[in-house]
Amino acid sequence: MYVDEEGMALDGFPLMLAKSHQLSLMYWGDYSWMNDPYNRKLPLDLTTFIGTFINVIWGYLVYAI
């Protein structure tokens, strides 16, 4: 429902989540998304959800402090 046969995110919210995860990798020094910013073949797996959760917590802590 959220991924295709190859595990790539489909349009809509799944693609937004995968894209935001790719953008948030800048915090850790990974700028690979800049090679092709319009890439729509982004994996949606458990690490995407864990990474997004960590980034939300990190952003909250930075905002709260």
C-alpha positions in Angstrom: 0.0 0.0 0.0 2.9 2.4 0.7 5.7 0.8 -1.3 5.9 -0.8 -4.7 7.3 -4.2 -5.5 10.9 -3.0 -5.1 10.3 -1.3 -1.7 10.3 2.2 -3.1 8.0 4.8 -1.7 4.8 5.6 -3.6 3.4 9.1 -4.2 1.8 11.1 -1.4 2.7 10.8 2.3 5.1 7.8 1.9 7.2 9.8 -0.6 7.1 12.9 1.6 8.3 10.8 4.5 11.1 9.2 2.5 12.1 12.6 1.0 12.2 14.2 4.5 14.4 11.4 5.7 16.8 11.9 2.8 17.0 15.6 3.6 17.5 15.0 7.3 20.6 12.9 6.5 22.4 16.3 6.2 22.5 16.4 10.0 24.9 13.4 9.9 27.0 14.7 6.9 25.3 12.8 4.1 24.7 15.1 1.2 24.0 12.4 -1.4 20.5 13.7 -2.0 22.0 16.7 -3.8 23.1 14.5 -6.7 19.5 14.2 -7.8 17.1 16.3 -5.7 14.1 15.2 -7.9 14.8 11.5 -7.3 11.5 9.7 -6.7 13.0 6.2 -6.1 13.5 6.4 -2.4 13.4 3.4 -0.1 10.8 3.3 2.6 11.9 0.9 5.3 12.3 0.6 9.1 15.4 2.9 9.1 13.3 5.7 7.5 10.9 5.6 10.4 13.6 5.3 13.0 15.6 8.1 11.5 12.5 10.4 11.2 11.7 9.7 14.8 15.2 10.6 16.0 15.1 13.8 13.9 11.8 14.8 15.4 13.1 14.2 18.9 16.3 16.1 18.1 14.4 19.0 16.6 12.2 19.2 19.7 15.2 19.2 22.0 16.9 21.9 20.0 13.7 24.0 20.0 13.0 23.4 23.7 16.5 24.4 24.9 
